Amino acid sequence: MKRIYLLLCILGTVLPYYNLIQFLIESEGSMSGFFTPLFATFPSAMISWDITIAGTTFLVFLIHQSQKKSLKIYKYVIALFLVGFSLALPLYLYENES
């Protein structure tokens, strides 16, 4: 399972950033217009809210675990905010796989 989680960490970083880079190339480096399309249609809003709630739930879980088990969560929180849930969760699972 560790190999699968590691692969998901890689994919969870490369695929979102590939699309971010494509957006920045198309918009000539401007972040203007980045957030509006996230909620422009019902399907995109559904996916946006789904990932937002999942990421928030994971953040609450991490905070709870840090208080309960003295888990150091800084790398997962950094991963969550710099890349997203697509890296933070697989990274957590990778590092906590027995």
Biopython code that builds the backbone (N, CA, C, O; Angstrom):
import numpy as np
from Bio.PDB.StructureBuilder import StructureBuilder

atoms = [
    (1, "MET", "N", (0.821, -1.207, 0.000)),
    (1, "MET", "CA", (0.000, 0.000, 0.000)),
    (1, "MET", "C", (0.860, 1.265, 0.000)),
    (1, "MET", "O", (0.455, 2.293, -0.543)),
    (2, "LYS", "N", (2.041, 1.191, 0.605)),
    (2, "LYS", "CA", (2.891, 2.387, 0.638)),
    (2, "LYS", "C", (3.228, 2.868, -0.769)),
    (2, "LYS", "O", (3.261, 4.073, -1.018)),
    (3, "ARG", "N", (3.476, 1.954, -1.676)),
    (3, "ARG", "CA", (3.785, 2.339, -3.064)),
    (3, "ARG", "C", (2.595, 3.014, -3.727)),
    (3, "ARG", "O", (2.747, 3.985, -4.468)),
    (4, "ILE", "N", (1.423, 2.491, -3.454)),
    (4, "ILE", "CA", (0.206, 3.091, -4.027)),
    (4, "ILE", "C", (0.013, 4.493, -3.471)),
    (4, "ILE", "O", (-0.285, 5.419, -4.225)),
    (5, "TYR", "N", (0.181, 4.665, -2.157)),
    (5, "TYR", "CA", (0.037, 5.991, -1.548)),
    (5, "TYR", "C", (1.084, 6.958, -2.081)),
    (5, "TYR", "O", (0.793, 8.132, -2.310)),
    (6, "LEU", "N", (2.304, 6.463, -2.279)),
    (6, "LEU", "CA", (3.356, 7.322, -2.835)),
    (6, "LEU", "C", (3.006, 7.751, -4.259)),
    (6, "LEU", "O", (3.182, 8.915, -4.621)),
    (7, "LEU", "N", (2.516, 6.820, -5.057)),
    (7, "LEU", "CA", (2.083, 7.144, -6.420)),
    (7, "LEU", "C", (0.959, 8.184, -6.381)),
    (7, "LEU", "O", (0.943, 9.115, -7.186)),
    (8, "LEU", "N", (0.030, 8.024, -5.453)),
    (8, "LEU", "CA", (-1.066, 8.990, -5.333)),
    (8, "LEU", "C", (-0.564, 10.359, -4.871)),
    (8, "LEU", "O", (-1.120, 11.384, -5.265)),
    (9, "CYS", "N", (0.482, 10.385, -4.040)),
    (9, "CYS", "CA", (1.106, 11.664, -3.655)),
    (9, "CYS", "C", (1.661, 12.364, -4.892)),
    (9, "CYS", "O", (1.472, 13.566, -5.081)),
    (10, "ILE", "N", (2.342, 11.599, -5.719)),
    (10, "ILE", "CA", (2.936, 12.169, -6.936)),
    (10, "ILE", "C", (1.848, 12.676, -7.869)),
    (10, "ILE", "O", (1.912, 13.810, -8.344)),
    (11, "LEU", "N", (0.846, 11.836, -8.132)),
    (11, "LEU", "CA", (-0.257, 12.248, -9.007)),
    (11, "LEU", "C", (-1.029, 13.420, -8.410)),
    (11, "LEU", "O", (-1.457, 14.322, -9.129)),
    (12, "GLY", "N", (-1.203, 13.399, -7.088)),
    (12, "GLY", "CA", (-1.935, 14.463, -6.397)),
    (12, "GLY", "C", (-1.223, 15.791, -6.422)),
    (12, "GLY", "O", (-1.831, 16.827, -6.151)),
    (13, "THR", "N", (0.055, 15.780, -6.742)),
    (13, "THR", "CA", (0.821, 17.019, -6.891)),
    (13, "THR", "C", (0.924, 17.423, -8.356)),
    (13, "THR", "O", (0.674, 18.575, -8.710)),
    (14, "VAL", "N", (1.291, 16.471, -9.199)),
    (14, "VAL", "CA", (1.556, 16.765, -10.616)),
    (14, "VAL", "C", (0.289, 17.185, -11.364)),
    (14, "VAL", "O", (0.307, 18.183, -12.084)),
    (15, "LEU", "N", (-0.789, 16.457, -11.210)),
    (15, "LEU", "CA", (-2.003, 16.760, -11.994)),
    (15, "LEU", "C", (-2.624, 18.109, -11.645)),
    (15, "LEU", "O", (-2.946, 18.872, -12.556)),
    (16, "PRO", "N", (-2.807, 18.438, -10.362)),
    (16, "PRO", "CA", (-3.339, 19.781, -10.074)),
    (16, "PRO", "C", (-2.411, 20.898, -10.549)),
    (16, "PRO", "O", (-2.872, 21.890, -11.113)),
    (17, "TYR", "N", (-1.097, 20.738, -10.319)),
    (17, "TYR", "CA", (-0.179, 21.803, -10.722)),
    (17, "TYR", "C", (-0.035, 21.900, -12.233)),
    (17, "TYR", "O", (0.218, 22.988, -12.751)),
    (18, "TYR", "N", (-0.186, 20.813, -12.942)),
    (18, "TYR", "CA", (-0.182, 20.875, -14.406)),
    (18, "TYR", "C", (-1.307, 21.807, -14.872)),
    (18, "TYR", "O", (-1.106, 22.670, -15.727)),
    (19, "ASN", "N", (-2.484, 21.612, -14.293)),
    (19, "ASN", "CA", (-3.618, 22.448, -14.679)),
    (19, "ASN", "C", (-3.453, 23.888, -14.227)),
    (19, "ASN", "O", (-3.868, 24.807, -14.932)),
    (20, "LEU", "N", (-2.854, 24.098, -13.066)),
    (20, "LEU", "CA", (-2.590, 25.467, -12.616)),
    (20, "LEU", "C", (-1.621, 26.158, -13.570)),
    (20, "LEU", "O", (-1.832, 27.313, -13.939)),
    (21, "ILE", "N", (-0.570, 25.464, -13.966)),
    (21, "ILE", "CA", (0.400, 26.044, -14.901)),
    (21, "ILE", "C", (-0.261, 26.357, -16.235)),
    (21, "ILE", "O", (-0.004, 27.410, -16.817)),
    (22, "GLN", "N", (-1.103, 25.466, -16.725)),
    (22, "GLN", "CA", (-1.818, 25.721, -17.978)),
    (22, "GLN", "C", (-2.706, 26.959, -17.853)),
    (22, "GLN", "O", (-2.773, 27.778, -18.770)),
    (23, "PHE", "N", (-3.382, 27.089, -16.716)),
    (23, "PHE", "CA", (-4.216, 28.271, -16.478)),
    (23, "PHE", "C", (-3.362, 29.542, -16.491)),
    (23, "PHE", "O", (-3.733, 30.537, -17.114)),
    (24, "LEU", "N", (-2.210, 29.503, -15.796)),
    (24, "LEU", "CA", (-1.347, 30.678, -15.720)),
    (24, "LEU", "C", (-0.762, 31.044, -17.079)),
    (24, "LEU", "O", (-0.602, 32.226, -17.385)),
    (25, "ILE", "N", (-0.444, 30.053, -17.890)),
    (25, "ILE", "CA", (0.045, 30.318, -19.243)),
    (25, "ILE", "C", (-1.047, 31.000, -20.063)),
    (25, "ILE", "O", (-0.805, 31.994, -20.749)),
    (26, "GLU", "N", (-2.252, 30.442, -19.975)),
    (26, "GLU", "CA", (-3.376, 30.978, -20.742)),
    (26, "GLU", "C", (-3.757, 32.384, -20.286)),
    (26, "GLU", "O", (-4.146, 33.221, -21.100)),
    (27, "SER", "N", (-3.645, 32.641, -18.979)),
    (27, "SER", "CA", (-4.040, 33.960, -18.459)),
    (27, "SER", "C", (-2.852, 34.899, -18.296)),
    (27, "SER", "O", (-2.950, 35.927, -17.627)),
    (28, "GLU", "N", (-1.726, 34.538, -18.912)),
    (28, "GLU", "CA", (-0.508, 35.361, -18.890)),
    (28, "GLU", "C", (-0.044, 35.668, -17.468)),
    (28, "GLU", "O", (0.362, 36.791, -17.171)),
    (29, "GLY", "N", (-0.107, 34.662, -16.590)),
    (29, "GLY", "CA", (0.395, 34.787, -15.235)),
    (29, "GLY", "C", (-0.538, 35.426, -14.244)),
    (29, "GLY", "O", (-0.178, 35.589, -13.078)),
    (30, "SER", "N", (-1.714, 35.790, -14.668)),
    (30, "SER", "CA", (-2.675, 36.445, -13.787)),
    (30, "SER", "C", (-3.588, 35.408, -13.133)),
    (30, "SER", "O", (-4.034, 34.459, -13.777)),
    (31, "MET", "N", (-3.855, 35.606, -11.849)),
    (31, "MET", "CA", (-4.804, 34.731, -11.144)),
    (31, "MET", "C", (-6.233, 35.254, -11.278)),
    (31, "MET", "O", (-7.171, 34.659, -10.748)),
    (32, "SER", "N", (-6.391, 36.362, -11.985)),
    (32, "SER", "CA", (-7.719, 36.921, -12.205)),
    (32, "SER", "C", (-8.562, 35.910, -12.976)),
    (32, "SER", "O", (-8.133, 35.375, -13.998)),
    (33, "GLY", "N", (-9.741, 35.664, -12.481)),
    (33, "GLY", "CA", (-10.619, 34.713, -13.147)),
    (33, "GLY", "C", (-10.404, 33.276, -12.730)),
    (33, "GLY", "O", (-10.964, 32.367, -13.343)),
    (34, "PHE", "N", (-9.603, 33.048, -11.697)),
    (34, "PHE", "CA", (-9.328, 31.680, -11.264)),
    (34, "PHE", "C", (-10.503, 31.079, -10.488)),
    (34, "PHE", "O", (-10.876, 29.930, -10.727)),
    (35, "PHE", "N", (-11.085, 31.840, -9.568)),
    (35, "PHE", "CA", (-12.100, 31.286, -8.683)),
    (35, "PHE", "C", (-13.514, 31.308, -9.251)),
    (35, "PHE", "O", (-14.331, 30.461, -8.890)),
    (36, "THR", "N", (-13.816, 32.246, -10.122)),
    (36, "THR", "CA", (-15.172, 32.361, -10.676)),
    (36, "THR", "C", (-15.644, 31.076, -11.358)),
    (36, "THR", "O", (-16.782, 30.670, -11.121)),
    (37, "PRO", "N", (-14.837, 30.414, -12.193)),
    (37, "PRO", "CA", (-15.312, 29.196, -12.852)),
    (37, "PRO", "C", (-15.558, 28.014, -11.905)),
    (37, "PRO", "O", (-16.258, 27.069, -12.267)),
    (38, "LEU", "N", (-14.987, 28.064, -10.699)),
    (38, "LEU", "CA", (-15.177, 26.951, -9.764)),
    (38, "LEU", "C", (-16.641, 26.744, -9.410)),
    (38, "LEU", "O", (-17.062, 25.623, -9.126)),
    (39, "PHE", "N", (-17.417, 27.821, -9.425)),
    (39, "PHE", "CA", (-18.832, 27.734, -9.065)),
    (39, "PHE", "C", (-19.737, 28.204, -10.203)),
    (39, "PHE", "O", (-20.887, 28.577, -9.973)),
    (40, "ALA", "N", (-19.217, 28.185, -11.420)),
    (40, "ALA", "CA", (-19.960, 28.692, -12.573)),
    (40, "ALA", "C", (-21.106, 27.775, -12.995)),
    (40, "ALA", "O", (-22.121, 28.244, -13.509)),
    (41, "THR", "N", (-20.946, 26.486, -12.781)),
    (41, "THR", "CA", (-21.998, 25.537, -13.137)),
    (41, "THR", "C", (-22.290, 24.652, -11.929)),
    (41, "THR", "O", (-21.482, 24.565, -11.005)),
    (42, "PHE", "N", (-23.431, 24.008, -11.943)),
    (42, "PHE", "CA", (-23.774, 23.126, -10.831)),
    (42, "PHE", "C", (-22.784, 21.958, -10.688)),
    (42, "PHE", "O", (-22.395, 21.638, -9.565)),
    (43, "PRO", "N", (-22.366, 21.314, -11.784)),
    (43, "PRO", "CA", (-21.380, 20.225, -11.628)),
    (43, "PRO", "C", (-20.037, 20.700, -11.064)),
    (43, "PRO", "O", (-19.464, 20.039, -10.197)),
    (44, "SER", "N", (-19.534, 21.832, -11.548)),
    (44, "SER", "CA", (-18.249, 22.311, -11.021)),
    (44, "SER", "C", (-18.401, 22.787, -9.576)),
    (44, "SER", "O", (-17.482, 22.615, -8.775)),
    (45, "ALA", "N", (-19.535, 23.377, -9.235)),
    (45, "ALA", "CA", (-19.783, 23.794, -7.854)),
    (45, "ALA", "C", (-19.872, 22.573, -6.942)),
    (45, "ALA", "O", (-19.367, 22.599, -5.820)),
    (46, "MET", "N", (-20.507, 21.512, -7.415)),
    (46, "MET", "CA", (-20.618, 20.284, -6.627)),
    (46, "MET", "C", (-19.232, 19.730, -6.303)),
    (46, "MET", "O", (-18.953, 19.381, -5.156)),
    (47, "ILE", "N", (-18.364, 19.651, -7.315)),
    (47, "ILE", "CA", (-17.016, 19.121, -7.120)),
    (47, "ILE", "C", (-16.201, 20.064, -6.227)),
    (47, "ILE", "O", (-15.457, 19.607, -5.359)),
    (48, "SER", "N", (-16.339, 21.361, -6.433)),
    (48, "SER", "CA", (-15.612, 22.340, -5.619)),
    (48, "SER", "C", (-16.006, 22.241, -4.152)),
    (48, "SER", "O", (-15.147, 22.244, -3.271)),
    (49, "TRP", "N", (-17.303, 22.153, -3.894)),
    (49, "TRP", "CA", (-17.758, 22.022, -2.505)),
    (49, "TRP", "C", (-17.345, 20.678, -1.920)),
    (49, "TRP", "O", (-16.983, 20.605, -0.746)),
    (50, "ASP", "N", (-17.392, 19.640, -2.697)),
    (50, "ASP", "CA", (-17.000, 18.309, -2.234)),
    (50, "ASP", "C", (-15.549, 18.313, -1.741)),
    (50, "ASP", "O", (-15.259, 17.830, -0.647)),
    (51, "ILE", "N", (-14.651, 18.856, -2.550)),
    (51, "ILE", "CA", (-13.234, 18.905, -2.188)),
    (51, "ILE", "C", (-13.003, 19.866, -1.019)),
    (51, "ILE", "O", (-12.179, 19.594, -0.146)),
    (52, "THR", "N", (-13.721, 20.978, -1.000)),
    (52, "THR", "CA", (-13.589, 21.935, 0.104)),
    (52, "THR", "C", (-13.986, 21.300, 1.429)),
    (52, "THR", "O", (-13.271, 21.433, 2.422)),
    (53, "ILE", "N", (-15.121, 20.614, 1.448)),
    (53, "ILE", "CA", (-15.591, 19.970, 2.676)),
    (53, "ILE", "C", (-14.671, 18.819, 3.070)),
    (53, "ILE", "O", (-14.375, 18.648, 4.252)),
    (54, "ALA", "N", (-14.213, 18.026, 2.099)),
    (54, "ALA", "CA", (-13.291, 16.922, 2.394)),
    (54, "ALA", "C", (-11.981, 17.452, 2.976)),
    (54, "ALA", "O", (-11.474, 16.908, 3.957)),
    (55, "GLY", "N", (-11.436, 18.497, 2.384)),
    (55, "GLY", "CA", (-10.196, 19.088, 2.883)),
    (55, "GLY", "C", (-10.361, 19.678, 4.273)),
    (55, "GLY", "O", (-9.481, 19.532, 5.122)),
    (56, "THR", "N", (-11.480, 20.342, 4.507)),
    (56, "THR", "CA", (-11.760, 20.913, 5.818)),
    (56, "THR", "C", (-11.923, 19.815, 6.869)),
    (56, "THR", "O", (-11.423, 19.937, 7.987)),
    (57, "THR", "N", (-12.615, 18.759, 6.505)),
    (57, "THR", "CA", (-12.787, 17.612, 7.404)),
    (57, "THR", "C", (-11.437, 16.999, 7.753)),
    (57, "THR", "O", (-11.191, 16.648, 8.907)),
    (58, "PHE", "N", (-10.566, 16.869, 6.763)),
    (58, "PHE", "CA", (-9.242, 16.316, 7.004)),
    (58, "PHE", "C", (-8.440, 17.229, 7.926)),
    (58, "PHE", "O", (-7.722, 16.743, 8.801)),
    (59, "LEU", "N", (-8.550, 18.534, 7.745)),
    (59, "LEU", "CA", (-7.860, 19.492, 8.603)),
    (59, "LEU", "C", (-8.349, 19.375, 10.053)),
    (59, "LEU", "O", (-7.542, 19.387, 10.983)),
    (60, "VAL", "N", (-9.658, 19.262, 10.245)),
    (60, "VAL", "CA", (-10.223, 19.089, 11.587)),
    (60, "VAL", "C", (-9.717, 17.775, 12.192)),
    (60, "VAL", "O", (-9.357, 17.731, 13.369)),
    (61, "PHE", "N", (-9.689, 16.712, 11.394)),
    (61, "PHE", "CA", (-9.169, 15.417, 11.840)),
    (61, "PHE", "C", (-7.712, 15.537, 12.272)),
    (61, "PHE", "O", (-7.332, 15.011, 13.318)),
    (62, "LEU", "N", (-6.895, 16.222, 11.477)),
    (62, "LEU", "CA", (-5.482, 16.396, 11.814)),
    (62, "LEU", "C", (-5.307, 17.158, 13.124)),
    (62, "LEU", "O", (-4.485, 16.779, 13.958)),
    (63, "ILE", "N", (-6.068, 18.214, 13.305)),
    (63, "ILE", "CA", (-5.978, 18.994, 14.541)),
    (63, "ILE", "C", (-6.364, 18.130, 15.732)),
    (63, "ILE", "O", (-5.701, 18.152, 16.768)),
    (64, "HIS", "N", (-7.440, 17.371, 15.576)),
    (64, "HIS", "CA", (-7.874, 16.462, 16.648)),
    (64, "HIS", "C", (-6.794, 15.424, 16.958)),
    (64, "HIS", "O", (-6.509, 15.158, 18.126)),
    (65, "GLN", "N", (-6.197, 14.841, 15.929)),
    (65, "GLN", "CA", (-5.141, 13.842, 16.127)),
    (65, "GLN", "C", (-3.914, 14.456, 16.784)),
    (65, "GLN", "O", (-3.250, 13.807, 17.593)),
    (66, "SER", "N", (-3.612, 15.702, 16.441)),
    (66, "SER", "CA", (-2.436, 16.348, 17.041)),
    (66, "SER", "C", (-2.638, 16.569, 18.538)),
    (66, "SER", "O", (-1.681, 16.505, 19.310)),
    (67, "GLN", "N", (-3.860, 16.823, 18.945)),
    (67, "GLN", "CA", (-4.153, 17.019, 20.361)),
    (67, "GLN", "C", (-4.255, 15.688, 21.096)),
    (67, "GLN", "O", (-3.832, 15.571, 22.246)),
    (68, "LYS", "N", (-4.810, 14.700, 20.434)),
    (68, "LYS", "CA", (-5.051, 13.398, 21.049)),
    (68, "LYS", "C", (-3.781, 12.551, 21.143)),
    (68, "LYS", "O", (-3.530, 11.918, 22.168)),
    (69, "LYS", "N", (-2.983, 12.540, 20.076)),
    (69, "LYS", "CA", (-1.821, 11.652, 19.988)),
    (69, "LYS", "C", (-0.502, 12.405, 19.839)),
    (69, "LYS", "O", (0.526, 11.786, 19.567)),
    (70, "SER", "N", (-0.508, 13.691, 20.006)),
    (70, "SER", "CA", (0.688, 14.520, 19.797)),
    (70, "SER", "C", (1.277, 14.325, 18.397)),
    (70, "SER", "O", (2.496, 14.322, 18.225)),
    (71, "LEU", "N", (0.412, 14.165, 17.414)),
    (71, "LEU", "CA", (0.827, 14.015, 16.022)),
    (71, "LEU", "C", (1.319, 15.359, 15.501)),
    (71, "LEU", "O", (0.656, 16.380, 15.678)),
    (72, "LYS", "N", (2.471, 15.355, 14.867)),
    (72, "LYS", "CA", (2.990, 16.573, 14.242)),
    (72, "LYS", "C", (2.332, 16.698, 12.870)),
    (72, "LYS", "O", (2.561, 15.878, 11.980)),
    (73, "ILE", "N", (1.518, 17.730, 12.715)),
    (73, "ILE", "CA", (0.692, 17.846, 11.511)),
    (73, "ILE", "C", (1.188, 18.896, 10.534)),
    (73, "ILE", "O", (0.581, 19.070, 9.477)),
    (74, "TYR", "N", (2.265, 19.602, 10.846)),
    (74, "TYR", "CA", (2.682, 20.734, 10.023)),
    (74, "TYR", "C", (2.864, 20.360, 8.554)),
    (74, "TYR", "O", (2.454, 21.129, 7.684)),
    (75, "LYS", "N", (3.469, 19.199, 8.242)),
    (75, "LYS", "CA", (3.706, 18.856, 6.834)),
    (75, "LYS", "C", (2.405, 18.558, 6.086)),
    (75, "LYS", "O", (2.307, 18.819, 4.887)),
    (76, "TYR", "N", (1.406, 18.013, 6.788)),
    (76, "TYR", "CA", (0.121, 17.731, 6.152)),
    (76, "TYR", "C", (-0.654, 19.027, 5.907)),
    (76, "TYR", "O", (-1.315, 19.182, 4.881)),
    (77, "VAL", "N", (-0.563, 19.952, 6.859)),
    (77, "VAL", "CA", (-1.238, 21.248, 6.705)),
    (77, "VAL", "C", (-0.582, 22.040, 5.572)),
    (77, "VAL", "O", (-1.275, 22.658, 4.764)),
    (78, "ILE", "N", (0.739, 22.023, 5.512)),
    (78, "ILE", "CA", (1.445, 22.696, 4.417)),
    (78, "ILE", "C", (1.053, 22.079, 3.080)),
    (78, "ILE", "O", (0.776, 22.795, 2.117)),
    (79, "ALA", "N", (1.030, 20.751, 3.023)),
    (79, "ALA", "CA", (0.630, 20.055, 1.782)),
    (79, "ALA", "C", (-0.800, 20.429, 1.393)),
    (79, "ALA", "O", (-1.092, 20.640, 0.215)),
    (80, "LEU", "N", (-1.684, 20.509, 2.378)),
    (80, "LEU", "CA", (-3.085, 20.840, 2.119)),
    (80, "LEU", "C", (-3.226, 22.232, 1.524)),
    (80, "LEU", "O", (-4.014, 22.429, 0.599)),
    (81, "PHE", "N", (-2.467, 23.210, 2.044)),
    (81, "PHE", "CA", (-2.614, 24.579, 1.577)),
    (81, "PHE", "C", (-1.760, 24.918, 0.357)),
    (81, "PHE", "O", (-2.123, 25.808, -0.412)),
    (82, "LEU", "N", (-0.643, 24.234, 0.166)),
    (82, "LEU", "CA", (0.200, 24.526, -1.003)),
    (82, "LEU", "C", (-0.184, 23.716, -2.233)),
    (82, "LEU", "O", (-0.038, 24.188, -3.361)),
    (83, "VAL", "N", (-0.670, 22.506, -2.022)),
    (83, "VAL", "CA", (-1.082, 21.669, -3.160)),
    (83, "VAL", "C", (-2.566, 21.383, -3.072)),
    (83, "VAL", "O", (-3.321, 21.747, -3.973)),
    (84, "GLY", "N", (-2.995, 20.735, -1.997)),
    (84, "GLY", "CA", (-4.407, 20.443, -1.823)),
    (84, "GLY", "C", (-4.627, 19.106, -1.149)),
    (84, "GLY", "O", (-3.690, 18.409, -0.758)),
    (85, "PHE", "N", (-5.885, 18.779, -1.032)),
    (85, "PHE", "CA", (-6.309, 17.522, -0.425)),
    (85, "PHE", "C", (-5.735, 16.330, -1.186)),
    (85, "PHE", "O", (-5.503, 15.268, -0.608)),
    (86, "SER", "N", (-5.508, 16.511, -2.480)),
    (86, "SER", "CA", (-5.000, 15.428, -3.329)),
    (86, "SER", "C", (-3.577, 15.011, -2.967)),
    (86, "SER", "O", (-3.146, 13.925, -3.355)),
    (87, "LEU", "N", (-2.848, 15.830, -2.245)),
    (87, "LEU", "CA", (-1.532, 15.452, -1.722)),
    (87, "LEU", "C", (-1.601, 15.172, -0.228)),
    (87, "LEU", "O", (-1.005, 14.203, 0.241)),
    (88, "ALA", "N", (-2.307, 15.989, 0.518)),
    (88, "ALA", "CA", (-2.301, 15.884, 1.984)),
    (88, "ALA", "C", (-2.797, 14.518, 2.468)),
    (88, "ALA", "O", (-2.166, 13.907, 3.331)),
    (89, "LEU", "N", (-3.899, 14.042, 1.935)),
    (89, "LEU", "CA", (-4.437, 12.752, 2.393)),
    (89, "LEU", "C", (-3.528, 11.588, 2.013)),
    (89, "LEU", "O", (-3.204, 10.783, 2.886)),
    (90, "PRO", "N", (-3.101, 11.454, 0.757)),
    (90, "PRO", "CA", (-2.188, 10.336, 0.445)),
    (90, "PRO", "C", (-0.878, 10.398, 1.233)),
    (90, "PRO", "O", (-0.321, 9.360, 1.592)),
    (91, "LEU", "N", (-0.383, 11.613, 1.503)),
    (91, "LEU", "CA", (0.847, 11.753, 2.289)),
    (91, "LEU", "C", (0.633, 11.245, 3.714)),
    (91, "LEU", "O", (1.477, 10.531, 4.256)),
    (92, "TYR", "N", (-0.490, 11.611, 4.312)),
    (92, "TYR", "CA", (-0.823, 11.134, 5.652)),
    (92, "TYR", "C", (-0.923, 9.613, 5.662)),
    (92, "TYR", "O", (-0.363, 8.956, 6.539)),
    (93, "LEU", "N", (-1.635, 9.054, 4.690)),
    (93, "LEU", "CA", (-1.794, 7.591, 4.620)),
    (93, "LEU", "C", (-0.471, 6.893, 4.381)),
    (93, "LEU", "O", (-0.202, 5.844, 4.965)),
    (94, "TYR", "N", (0.360, 7.475, 3.519)),
    (94, "TYR", "CA", (1.691, 6.912, 3.230)),
    (94, "TYR", "C", (2.526, 6.845, 4.512)),
    (94, "TYR", "O", (3.130, 5.817, 4.818)),
    (95, "GLU", "N", (2.550, 7.926, 5.237)),
    (95, "GLU", "CA", (3.401, 7.977, 6.423)),
    (95, "GLU", "C", (2.836, 7.209, 7.615)),
    (95, "GLU", "O", (3.566, 6.924, 8.564)),
    (96, "ASN", "N", (1.559, 6.875, 7.579)),
    (96, "ASN", "CA", (0.961, 6.140, 8.687)),
    (96, "ASN", "C", (0.624, 4.693, 8.334)),
    (96, "ASN", "O", (-0.049, 3.999, 9.096)),
    (97, "GLU", "N", (1.100, 4.250, 7.175)),
    (97, "GLU", "CA", (0.920, 2.849, 6.778)),
    (97, "GLU", "C", (1.887, 1.989, 7.578)),
    (97, "GLU", "O", (3.077, 2.293, 7.661)),
    (98, "SER", "N", (1.379, 0.931, 8.156)),
    (98, "SER", "CA", (2.233, 0.041, 8.957)),
    (98, "SER", "C", (3.133, -0.819, 8.102)),
    (98, "SER", "O", (3.907, -1.617, 8.630)),
]
sb = StructureBuilder()
sb.init_structure("model")
sb.init_model(0)
sb.init_chain("A")
sb.init_seg("    ")
for serial, (resi, resn, name, xyz) in enumerate(atoms, 1):
    if name == "N":
        sb.init_residue(resn, " ", resi, " ")
    sb.init_atom(name, np.array(xyz, "f"), 0.0, 1.0, " ", f" {name:<3s}", serial, name[0])
structure = sb.get_structure()
